[in-house]
């Protein structure tokens, strides 16, 4: 599917500053936002922008988007569950 989006000159100029085709820069920014919101997985996001999943996760992390987004209470519950696993 192809969708045409009109951009004002200022936004188009900012996208051109990425030294990438405007279409690619816009696609990446949309995918990063969908990933940040939890709407798509890191694997799917990587597929869309043409990166392996771990490379995408690293890229997103460098931009301030965490790979794991849980609050302290959720983290404590995760740790408690791991501590309850039998050790061999």
Beta strands, then each sheet from edge to edge (+ up, - down):
end
